[in-house]
Amino acid sequence: MGGHAWRRALVTGGAGFVGSHLCARLLDAGTDVVCLDNLATGSRANVAELEQRPGFRFVRGDATDPAVWRALPGRYDLVLHFACPASPADYLRLPLETLDVGSTGTRLALERARADGARFVLASTSEVYGDPLQHPQCEGYWGNVNPVGPRSVYDESKRFAEALVTAHRGVHGTDTAIVRIFNTYGPRMRTGDGRAVPTFIAQALDGMPLTVAGDGGQTRSLCYVDDTVEGVLALAGSAEAGPVNIGGGDEITMLELARRIVELTGSASRIRFVDRPVDDPGRRRPDTRLARERLGWQPRVGWSEGLERTIGWFSRLVAA
Ligand code: NAD
């Protein structure tokens, strides 16, 4: 974590996929962690192991509720605002909640960070670039977002949150940073959230056909969750305000991804081609030069290793 030591961190959304890995990594480094989560899309099971550890505390509460913030124990020197439904299936089911946690939730988290004199990090997203007209996307690109489009609740919630963070820094001098996270994969993703990695793994483990959209030629460069977490903490430990892109790694086609998963699971599953969703981008790849130059960060976990670890976790889940 760049040699940085925090005494006490607050992680909103800490019972979610990325948040739970963040909590674990902070605890490993000797930081006490309070996880604030309303379990809208996360689960207590994600933090069950952490709850056995002395420096960890789970608080069930909504980050948009001022009373919850008032009741939160202690002072923090790091506030990581990760609460937000993140997969399309979730934010389309929870559109108003998604807008609320990006607006009111971010505002309350910022106010706490300011009051405590804490470093604050907003989990933003590559989705602020919308349907990008520039490839790869660098931080200076303003994006191409339809404010009334099908994904707008998520994209605009994060864009508003970024504006709020920037204003808070300007008005109050709050020590803020914005990280734009690109697609991340790893253990504790949920099957059924519509994302390729957990969908393919679940299909392979069930012996069902892997449903590849279109001809499978579209590429993604997903980041293994440990790398994403290292990037977030490198930013937290720096003096950078951001926004900084974190993500990427090797680019892979969806067909190649499906084939690798079949191979690594030893499954007898076949591949079935299905219609491609209308808003499915052909290519998405981050420009992470800024993270490399300013934070010394780059993804390290390759596809084979990352997929093996993820498949191992899903297999144990199925076996349990
Ligand atoms: P997730 O759904 O697994 O985690 C989000 C967590 O926030 C859940 O535990 C949920 O219960 C909690 N939450 C939601 N609304 C809340 C509220 N009002 N109060 C308290 N808790 C609330 O999603 P994730 O993939 O772990 O994403 C975490 C963060 O990272 C999100 O802010 C997301 O936008 C961002 N992000 C994730 C990715 C990715 O690939 N996973 C990419 C870009 C950005």
Boltz pocket constraint, residues with backbone or C-beta under 6 A from the ligand:
constraints:
  - pocket:
      binder: B
      contacts: [[A, 12], [A, 13], [A, 14], [A, 15], [A, 16], [A, 17], [A, 18], [A, 19], [A, 36], [A, 37], [A, 38], [A, 39], [A, 40], [A, 41], [A, 42], [A, 43], [A, 61], [A, 62], [A, 63], [A, 64], [A, 81], [A, 82], [A, 83], [A, 84], [A, 85], [A, 86], [A, 87], [A, 90], [A, 97], [A, 101], [A, 105], [A, 123], [A, 124], [A, 125], [A, 126], [A, 180], [A, 181], [A, 182], [A, 183], [A, 184], [A, 185], [A, 188]]
      max_distance: 6.0
